[in-house]
Structure formats: structure tokens, C-alpha cells
Amino acid sequence: MLRGWCAYFRPGVSNVAFCYLAHYTWMRVVRWIRRKHPGITWKQLRRRFCDGGWWPATEEGELFNPAKVSTTRYRYRGTIIPSPWPTVA
């Protein structure tokens, strides 16, 4: 779902939204892990569920990170845009 949302909103100015979405996703996943394993420490959590880093990943796969999606700007069309008015000669 995250990957599709980011692909849809990739064109345009959406980098701040992607960073916020990455932060929100990270917080929700880490809170879920902490609730599932109540006695786990941060060190154990990172070693077990994040492969030693900070982003949730295992040997099978990694959680999609929206902050790493590069945005694309709209293409400048300039004079190529057709004018609805007739040209005066």
C-alpha cells in the first residue's frame, strides 16, 4: 500500500509528505513490536528486527521506506501547450 501511494504521488512536490510517512510508519511498526514483545529492550529490538540498523528489516525482506522515493517534477512544456484562441496574423 505504501509503495502504491508513493508511486501515485511521486510527481510533484511530495518529499516532505514522504518523510513524514516514513516517520509515521516507523513509529507504528516499532510500537507494534514493543507491544508484541513487552520485555524487549531497544538493543534487542534493533538486533532482532532491524538487522542492527534503525529501519525494520529481516532476512526475508525490508519494510518499504517512503523517504527514499525520489520525486519527479512536472515536465516544462512552455510553448508546446496548445492555445484555445486563434493566432492573430
C-alpha positions in Angstrom: 0.0 0.0 0.0 2.8 2.4 0.8 4.6 1.6 -2.4 1.5 2.3 -4.5 0.7 5.6 -2.6 4.2 6.8 -3.2 4.1 5.9 -6.9 0.9 7.8 -7.3 2.1 11.0 -5.6 5.7 10.8 -6.8 5.3 13.6 -9.4 5.1 17.0 -7.8 6.3 18.4 -4.6 5.8 15.5 -2.1 9.2 14.9 -0.4 8.1 16.3 2.9 5.0 14.1 2.9 7.1 11.0 2.1 9.5 11.8 5.0 6.5 12.2 7.4 5.0 9.0 6.1 8.3 7.2 6.7 8.5 8.5 10.3 4.8 7.6 11.0 5.3 4.1 9.5 8.5 3.5 11.6 6.7 4.7 14.8 3.7 2.4 14.2 5.8 -0.7 13.4 8.1 -0.2 16.4 5.2 0.4 18.7 3.6 -2.8 17.4 6.8 -4.7 18.0 7.2 -3.3 21.5 3.6 -4.2 22.3 4.0 -7.7 21.0 7.3 -8.2 23.0 6.8 -6.2 26.2 10.1 -7.1 27.9 12.3 -6.3 24.9 15.0 -3.6 25.1 15.9 -1.2 22.3 19.2 -3.0 21.7 17.4 -6.4 21.4 14.7 -4.9 19.2 17.3 -3.4 16.8 19.4 -6.6 16.7 16.4 -8.8 16.2 14.0 -6.8 13.9 16.2 -4.2 12.3 19.4 -6.1 11.4 21.4 -3.8 13.6 20.2 -0.6 11.9 17.2 1.5 12.7 14.8 0.6 9.9 12.8 -2.7 10.3 14.3 -5.4 8.2 14.8 -9.1 8.4 16.5 -11.7 6.2 13.3 -12.2 4.2 12.7 -8.5 3.4 12.7 -4.9 4.4 9.9 -2.5 5.3 9.3 -0.1 2.4 10.9 3.3 3.2 8.9 6.1 1.6 11.6 8.7 2.4 13.9 7.0 -0.2 11.4 7.6 -3.0 12.8 10.3 -5.4 10.2 12.8 -6.5 9.9 14.0 -10.1 8.9 17.5 -11.1 6.4 18.2 -13.8 7.9 18.5 -17.2 8.1 22.0 -18.6 6.0 22.3 -21.8 6.3 26.0 -22.4 5.1 26.8 -26.0 4.0 23.3 -26.7 0.8 23.8 -24.8 -1.9 24.4 -27.4 -3.7 27.7 -27.2 -7.5 27.7 -27.3 -7.5 31.1 -29.0 -6.8 31.7 -32.7 -3.5 33.3 -33.5 -3.7 36.8 -34.9 -1.5 37.3 -38.0 
